[in-house]
């Protein structure tokens, strides 16, 4: 304990281990009621520009330029662009048709 705070990376690992141990300890006994399953993901789930760029195999900047040029519909939420999966699919199809 006398070495606490001398190495930030070691401290972060120790905190993560302690948190994992506490989580395991509280969940190892189980609960009387099973947890509800997560709802199925919707195709209209919002994506960030980075996520859309990964799907489209282009850069984040290229996605933002497509939004600015109104080639890719997007909505700004709290200063960040959000794009639906459907719009990403339409943009990809339009790009493929243009290349052909």
DSSP file (Angstrom, degrees, kcal/mol; ACC not computed):
  #  RESIDUE AA STRUCTURE BP1 BP2  ACC     N-H-->O    O-->H-N    N-H-->O    O-->H-N    TCO  KAPPA ALPHA  PHI   PSI    X-CA   Y-CA   Z-CA
    1    1 A X    >         0   0    0      0, 0.0     3,-1.5     0, 0.0     0, 0.0   0.000 360.0 360.0 360.0 -23.7    0.0    0.0    0.0
    2    2 A X  T 3   +     0   0    0      1,-0.3     0, 0.0     3,-0.0     0, 0.0   0.685 360.0  56.5 -69.1 -14.9    3.0    2.4    0.5
    3    3 A X  T >  S+     0   0    0      2,-0.1     3,-1.9     3,-0.0     4,-0.4   0.391  76.2 129.3 -94.7   2.4    3.5    2.4   -3.3
    4    4 A X  T <  S+     0   0    0     -3,-1.5     4,-0.1     1,-0.3     0, 0.0  -0.353  72.9  19.0 -61.4 131.9    0.0    3.6   -4.1
    5    5 A X  T 3  S+     0   0    0      2,-0.3    -1,-0.3    -2,-0.1     3,-0.2   0.346  94.2 100.7  92.9  -5.8    0.1    6.6   -6.4
    6    6 A X  S <  S+     0   0    0     -3,-1.9     2,-0.4     1,-0.3    -2,-0.1   0.803  89.5  31.5 -82.0 -28.0    3.6    6.1   -7.7
    7    7 A X     >  -     0   0    0     -4,-0.4     4,-2.3     1,-0.1    -2,-0.3  -0.941  65.7-162.2-133.6 111.9    2.6    4.5  -11.0
    8    8 A X  H  > S+     0   0    0     -2,-0.4     4,-2.3     1,-0.2     5,-0.1   0.852  91.8  53.6 -61.9 -37.2   -0.8    5.6  -12.5
    9    9 A X  H  > S+     0   0    0      2,-0.2     4,-2.0     1,-0.2    -1,-0.2   0.913 109.9  46.8 -66.4 -42.4   -1.0    2.5  -14.8
   10   10 A X  H  > S+     0   0    0      1,-0.2     4,-2.5     2,-0.2    -2,-0.2   0.908 111.7  52.0 -65.0 -41.7   -0.5    0.1  -11.9
   11   11 A X  H  X S+     0   0    0     -4,-2.3     4,-2.4     1,-0.2    -2,-0.2   0.911 108.6  50.8 -60.3 -42.7   -3.1    2.0   -9.9
   12   12 A X  H  X S+     0   0    0     -4,-2.3     4,-2.2     1,-0.2    -1,-0.2   0.901 111.1  48.1 -62.9 -41.5   -5.6    1.8  -12.8
   13   13 A X  H  X S+     0   0    0     -4,-2.0     4,-2.5     2,-0.2    -2,-0.2   0.919 111.9  49.5 -65.4 -43.9   -5.1   -2.0  -13.1
   14   14 A X  H  X S+     0   0    0     -4,-2.5     4,-2.4     1,-0.2    -2,-0.2   0.894 111.2  49.1 -63.4 -40.3   -5.5   -2.5   -9.3
   15   15 A X  H  X S+     0   0    0     -4,-2.4     4,-2.5     2,-0.2    -1,-0.2   0.913 111.3  50.1 -64.5 -42.3   -8.7   -0.4   -9.3
   16   16 A X  H  X S+     0   0    0     -4,-2.2     4,-2.4     2,-0.2    -2,-0.2   0.901 111.1  49.0 -63.5 -41.1  -10.0   -2.4  -12.2
   17   17 A X  H  X S+     0   0    0     -4,-2.5     4,-2.5     2,-0.2    -1,-0.2   0.912 111.7  48.9 -64.1 -42.5   -9.2   -5.7  -10.5
   18   18 A X  H  X S+     0   0    0     -4,-2.4     4,-2.5     2,-0.2    -2,-0.2   0.919 111.7  49.0 -64.0 -42.8  -10.9   -4.5   -7.3
   19   19 A X  H  X S+     0   0    0     -4,-2.5     4,-2.4     1,-0.2    -2,-0.2   0.905 111.5  49.5 -63.3 -41.9  -14.0   -3.5   -9.2
   20   20 A X  H  X S+     0   0    0     -4,-2.4     4,-2.6     2,-0.2    -2,-0.2   0.905 111.1  49.9 -63.1 -41.2  -14.1   -6.8  -11.0
   21   21 A X  H  X S+     0   0    0     -4,-2.5     4,-2.6     2,-0.2    -2,-0.2   0.915 111.9  47.3 -64.8 -42.9  -13.8   -8.7   -7.7
   22   22 A X  H  X S+     0   0    0     -4,-2.5     4,-2.0     2,-0.2    -2,-0.2   0.897 112.8  49.3 -65.7 -39.7  -16.6   -6.6   -6.1
   23   23 A X  H  X S+     0   0    0     -4,-2.4     4,-1.6     2,-0.2    -2,-0.2   0.926 113.0  46.8 -64.3 -44.7  -18.8   -7.2   -9.1
   24   24 A X  H  X S+     0   0    0     -4,-2.6     4,-2.1     1,-0.2    -2,-0.2   0.916 110.1  53.7 -63.2 -42.8  -18.1  -10.9   -9.1
   25   25 A X  H  < S+     0   0    0     -4,-2.6     4,-0.4     1,-0.2    -1,-0.2   0.888 112.2  43.4 -61.4 -40.0  -18.7  -11.1   -5.3
   26   26 A X  H  < S+     0   0    0     -4,-2.0    -1,-0.2     1,-0.2    -2,-0.2   0.752 120.5  40.9 -78.9 -23.1  -22.1   -9.5   -5.6
   27   27 A X  H >< S+     0   0    0     -4,-1.6     3,-0.8    -5,-0.2    -2,-0.2   0.619  95.0  79.0 -98.9 -13.1  -23.2  -11.5   -8.7
   28   28 A X  T 3< S+     0   0    0     -4,-2.1    -1,-0.1     1,-0.2    -2,-0.1   0.783  91.1  53.9 -67.6 -26.8  -21.9  -14.9   -7.7
   29   29 A X  T 3  S-     0   0    0     -4,-0.4    -1,-0.2    -5,-0.2    -2,-0.1   0.688 102.8-142.9 -82.2 -17.2  -24.8  -15.6   -5.4
   30   30 A X    <   -     0   0    0     -3,-0.8     2,-0.3    -4,-0.1    -1,-0.2  -0.088  10.3 -95.1  81.6 174.8  -27.4  -14.9   -8.0
   31   31 A X        -     0   0    0     -4,-0.1     4,-0.1     1,-0.1    -4,-0.0  -0.924  19.5-122.5-129.1 155.4  -30.7  -13.3   -7.7
   32   32 A X  S    S+     0   0    0     -2,-0.3     2,-0.5     1,-0.1    -1,-0.1   0.755  99.5  56.7 -69.1 -22.2  -34.2  -14.7   -7.3
   33   33 A X  S    S-     0   0    0      3,-0.0     2,-0.1    -3,-0.0    -1,-0.1  -0.936  87.1-125.6-115.0 129.5  -35.4  -13.0  -10.5
   34   34 A X        -     0   0    0     -2,-0.5     2,-0.1     1,-0.1    -2,-0.1  -0.408  32.8-105.3 -69.7 146.3  -33.8  -13.6  -13.8
   35   35 A X        -     0   0    0      1,-0.1     2,-0.2    -2,-0.1    -1,-0.1  -0.428  36.5-108.5 -70.1 145.9  -32.7  -10.5  -15.7
   36   36 A X        -     0   0    0     -2,-0.1    -1,-0.1     1,-0.1     3,-0.1  -0.523  37.5-108.8 -74.1 141.3  -34.8   -9.5  -18.7
   37   37 A X        -     0   0    0     -2,-0.2     2,-0.1     1,-0.1    -1,-0.1  -0.340  37.2-100.3 -68.1 153.1  -33.2  -10.0  -22.1
   38   38 A X        -     0   0    0      1,-0.1    -1,-0.1    -2,-0.0     3,-0.1  -0.460  43.7-103.2 -70.9 144.8  -32.1   -7.0  -24.0
   39   39 A X        -     0   0    0     -2,-0.1    -1,-0.1     1,-0.1     3,-0.1  -0.329  43.9 -93.1 -66.5 152.2  -34.4   -5.9  -26.8
   40   40 A X        -     0   0    0      1,-0.1     2,-0.2    -3,-0.1    -1,-0.1  -0.343  48.6-101.4 -62.6 144.8  -33.4   -6.8  -30.4
   41   41 A X        -     0   0    0     -3,-0.1     2,-0.3     1,-0.1    -1,-0.1  -0.454  34.2-130.0 -71.8 141.6  -31.5   -4.1  -32.1
   42   42 A X    >   -     0   0    0     -2,-0.2     3,-1.5     1,-0.1    -1,-0.1  -0.668   9.5-130.2 -91.2 144.6  -33.5   -2.0  -34.5
   43   43 A X  T 3  S+     0   0    0     -2,-0.3    42,-0.5     1,-0.3    43,-0.4   0.733 108.3  62.0 -65.6 -20.2  -32.3   -1.3  -38.0
   44   44 A X  T 3  S+     0   0    0     41,-0.2    -1,-0.3    40,-0.1     2,-0.0   0.139  74.5 141.5 -92.2  21.4  -32.9    2.4  -37.4
   45   45 A X    <   -     0   0    0     -3,-1.5    40,-1.0     1,-0.1     2,-0.2  -0.365  57.4-110.5 -61.9 139.6  -30.4    2.5  -34.6
   46   46 A X  E     -A   84   0A   0     38,-0.2     2,-0.3    39,-0.1    38,-0.2  -0.504  33.4-161.6 -75.9 140.6  -28.4    5.7  -34.6
   47   47 A X  E     -A   83   0A   0     36,-2.9    36,-2.5    -2,-0.2     2,-0.1  -0.892  15.0-124.8-119.3 151.3  -24.7    5.6  -35.5
   48   48 A X     >  -     0   0    0     -2,-0.3     4,-2.4    34,-0.2     5,-0.2  -0.386  35.2-103.7 -81.7 170.7  -21.9    8.0  -34.9
   49   49 A X  H  > S+     0   0    0     32,-0.5     4,-2.2     1,-0.2     5,-0.1   0.858 123.5  52.9 -65.2 -33.5  -19.8    9.4  -37.8
   50   50 A X  H  > S+     0   0    0      2,-0.2     4,-2.1     1,-0.2    -1,-0.2   0.917 109.9  46.9 -67.4 -43.2  -17.0    7.0  -36.7
   51   51 A X  H  > S+     0   0    0      2,-0.2     4,-2.0     1,-0.2    -2,-0.2   0.910 113.2  48.9 -64.7 -42.0  -19.3    4.0  -36.8
   52   52 A X  H  X S+     0   0    0     -4,-2.4     4,-2.4     1,-0.2    -2,-0.2   0.898 109.7  52.9 -63.8 -39.8  -20.7    5.0  -40.2
   53   53 A X  H  X>S+     0   0    0     -4,-2.2     5,-2.0     1,-0.2     4,-1.0   0.897 107.6  51.3 -62.4 -40.7  -17.2    5.4  -41.5
   54   54 A X  H  <5S+     0   0    0     -4,-2.1     3,-0.3     1,-0.2    -1,-0.2   0.905 112.2  46.2 -62.7 -41.7  -16.2    2.0  -40.3
   55   55 A X  H  <5S+     0   0    0     -4,-2.0    -2,-0.2     1,-0.2    -1,-0.2   0.887 117.6  42.8 -67.3 -39.0  -19.2    0.4  -42.1
   56   56 A X  H  <5S-     0   0    0     -4,-2.4    -1,-0.2    -5,-0.2    -2,-0.2   0.510 105.9-125.4 -87.0  -5.2  -18.6    2.4  -45.3
   57   57 A X  T  <5S+     0   0    0     -4,-1.0     2,-0.3    -3,-0.3    -3,-0.2   0.899  74.3 109.5  58.4  42.9  -14.8    1.9  -45.3
   58   58 A X  S   <S-     0   0    0     -5,-2.0    -1,-0.2    -6,-0.1    -2,-0.1  -0.810  73.8 -84.7-133.2 177.1  -14.1    5.6  -45.5
   59   59 A X     >  -     0   0    0     -2,-0.3     4,-1.6     1,-0.1     5,-0.1  -0.405  31.7-116.2 -83.6 161.8  -12.8    8.1  -43.0
   60   60 A X  H  > S+     0   0    0      1,-0.2     4,-2.2     2,-0.2     5,-0.2   0.875 118.3  55.2 -60.6 -38.5  -14.8   10.0  -40.4
   61   61 A X  H  > S+     0   0    0      1,-0.2     4,-2.4     2,-0.2    -1,-0.2   0.888 103.8  53.7 -63.9 -39.5  -14.0   13.2  -42.2
   62   62 A X  H  > S+     0   0    0      2,-0.2     4,-2.1     1,-0.2    -1,-0.2   0.865 108.0  50.9 -64.2 -35.6  -15.4   11.8  -45.5
   63   63 A X  H  X S+     0   0    0     -4,-1.6     4,-2.1     2,-0.2    -2,-0.2   0.938 110.7  47.9 -65.4 -46.3  -18.6   11.0  -43.6
   64   64 A X  H  X S+     0   0    0     -4,-2.2     4,-2.4     1,-0.2    -2,-0.2   0.862 111.1  51.3 -64.1 -35.0  -18.8   14.6  -42.3
   65   65 A X  H  X S+     0   0    0     -4,-2.4     4,-2.3     2,-0.2    -1,-0.2   0.891 108.6  51.4 -67.1 -39.3  -18.2   16.0  -45.8
   66   66 A X  H  <>S+     0   0    0     -4,-2.1     5,-2.7     2,-0.2     6,-1.4   0.873 111.0  48.8 -64.1 -36.7  -21.0   13.8  -47.2
   67   67 A X  H ><5S+     0   0    0     -4,-2.1     3,-1.4     4,-0.2    -2,-0.2   0.929 111.2  48.9 -66.7 -45.1  -23.3   15.2  -44.5
   68   68 A X  H 3<5S+     0   0    0     -4,-2.4    -2,-0.2     1,-0.3    -1,-0.2   0.861 111.5  49.4 -63.2 -36.1  -22.2   18.7  -45.3
   69   69 A X  T 3<5S-     0   0    0     -4,-2.3    -1,-0.3    -5,-0.1    -2,-0.2   0.415 114.0-121.1 -82.2   2.1  -22.8   18.1  -49.0
   70   70 A X  T < 5S+     0   0    0     -3,-1.4    -3,-0.2     2,-0.2     3,-0.2   0.761  82.2 119.3  61.7  28.6  -26.2   16.7  -48.1
   71   71 A X  S   <S+     0   0    0     -5,-2.7     2,-0.4     1,-0.3    -4,-0.2   0.641  75.7  42.5 -89.9 -18.9  -25.3   13.4  -49.7
   72   72 A X  S    S-     0   0    0     -6,-1.4    -1,-0.3    -9,-0.1    -2,-0.2  -0.955  87.2-133.9-130.7 111.5  -25.8   11.6  -46.4
   73   73 A X        +     0   0    0     -2,-0.4     2,-0.3    -3,-0.2    11,-0.3  -0.388  37.0 161.4 -65.1 139.5  -28.8   12.5  -44.2
   74   74 A X        -     0   0    0     -7,-0.1     2,-0.4     9,-0.1     9,-0.2  -0.982  31.4-136.6-154.6 159.5  -27.9   13.0  -40.6
   75   75 A X  E     -B   82   0B   0      7,-2.8     7,-2.7    -2,-0.3     2,-0.6  -0.967  19.0-132.2-121.9 136.9  -29.3   14.6  -37.4
   76   76 A X  E     -B   81   0B   0     -2,-0.4     2,-0.5     5,-0.2     5,-0.2  -0.800  25.5-179.0 -93.1 123.4  -27.3   16.6  -35.0
   77   77 A X  E >  S-B   80   0B   0      3,-3.4     3,-1.7    -2,-0.6    -2,-0.0  -0.980  71.8 -19.2-124.4 118.7  -27.8   15.6  -31.3
   78   78 A X  T 3  S-     0   0    0     -2,-0.5    -1,-0.1     1,-0.3     3,-0.1   0.867 129.1 -50.8  52.1  40.6  -26.0   17.5  -28.6
   79   79 A X  T 3  S+     0   0    0      1,-0.2     2,-0.4    -3,-0.0    -1,-0.3   0.515 120.2 104.2  80.6   5.0  -23.5   18.8  -31.2
   80   80 A X  E <  S-B   77   0B   0     -3,-1.7    -3,-3.4   -32,-0.0     2,-0.2  -0.949  71.8-118.2-122.3 140.9  -22.7   15.3  -32.6
   81   81 A X  E     -B   76   0B   0     -2,-0.4   -32,-0.5    -5,-0.2     2,-0.4  -0.553  26.5-167.6 -76.7 138.0  -23.9   13.9  -35.9
   82   82 A X  E     -B   75   0B   0     -7,-2.7    -7,-2.8    -2,-0.2     2,-0.4  -0.994   3.0-170.8-127.2 135.6  -26.1   10.8  -35.7
   83   83 A X  E     -A   47   0A   0    -36,-2.5   -36,-2.9    -2,-0.4     2,-0.2  -0.963  20.9-123.3-128.4 139.2  -27.0    8.7  -38.8
   84   84 A X  E  >  -A   46   0A   0     -2,-0.4     4,-1.8   -11,-0.3   -38,-0.2  -0.498  21.1-122.9 -80.0 153.6  -29.5    5.8  -39.2
   85   85 A X  H  > S+     0   0    0    -40,-1.0     4,-2.3   -42,-0.5   -41,-0.2   0.872 113.4  57.1 -60.2 -37.3  -28.3    2.4  -40.4
   86   86 A X  H  > S+     0   0    0    -43,-0.4     4,-2.3     1,-0.2    -1,-0.2   0.911 105.6  48.9 -62.5 -42.9  -30.8    2.7  -43.2
   87   87 A X  H  > S+     0   0    0      1,-0.2     4,-2.4     2,-0.2    -1,-0.2   0.864 109.5  52.8 -65.7 -35.2  -29.3    6.0  -44.4
   88   88 A X  H  X S+     0   0    0     -4,-1.8     4,-2.4     2,-0.2    -2,-0.2   0.911 109.4  49.4 -64.7 -41.6  -25.8    4.4  -44.3
   89   89 A X  H  X S+     0   0    0     -4,-2.3     4,-2.3     2,-0.2    -2,-0.2   0.913 111.8  48.1 -63.2 -42.7  -27.1    1.5  -46.5
   90   90 A X  H  X S+     0   0    0     -4,-2.3     4,-2.4     2,-0.2    -2,-0.2   0.902 111.6  50.1 -64.2 -40.9  -28.6    3.9  -49.0
   91   91 A X  H  X S+     0   0    0     -4,-2.4     4,-2.2     2,-0.2    -2,-0.2   0.913 111.0  49.0 -63.5 -42.7  -25.4    5.9  -49.1
   92   92 A X  H  X S+     0   0    0     -4,-2.4     4,-2.3     2,-0.2    -2,-0.2   0.899 111.8  49.1 -63.9 -40.8  -23.4    2.8  -49.7
   93   93 A X  H  X S+     0   0    0     -4,-2.3     4,-2.4     2,-0.2    -2,-0.2   0.902 111.0  49.5 -65.7 -41.3  -25.7    1.7  -52.5
   94   94 A X  H  X S+     0   0    0     -4,-2.4     4,-2.0     2,-0.2    -2,-0.2   0.885 111.1  50.1 -64.6 -39.3  -25.6    5.1  -54.2
   95   95 A X  H  X S+     0   0    0     -4,-2.2     4,-1.8     2,-0.2    -2,-0.2   0.910 111.4  48.3 -64.3 -42.4  -21.8    5.0  -54.0
   96   96 A X  H  X S+     0   0    0     -4,-2.3     4,-1.3     1,-0.2    -2,-0.2   0.897 111.9  49.1 -65.7 -40.6  -21.7    1.5  -55.5
   97   97 A X  H  < S+     0   0    0     -4,-2.4    -1,-0.2     1,-0.2    -2,-0.2   0.864 110.6  51.1 -66.4 -36.0  -24.1    2.5  -58.3
   98   98 A X  H  < S+     0   0    0     -4,-2.0    -1,-0.2     1,-0.2    -2,-0.2   0.849 109.3  50.3 -69.5 -34.6  -22.0    5.6  -59.0
   99   99 A X  H  <        0   0    0     -4,-1.8    -1,-0.2     1,-0.2    -2,-0.2   0.760 360.0 360.0 -75.1 -24.8  -18.8    3.6  -59.3
  100  100 A X     <        0   0    0     -4,-1.3    -1,-0.2    -5,-0.1    -2,-0.2   0.477 360.0 360.0 -80.5 360.0  -20.4    1.1  -61.7
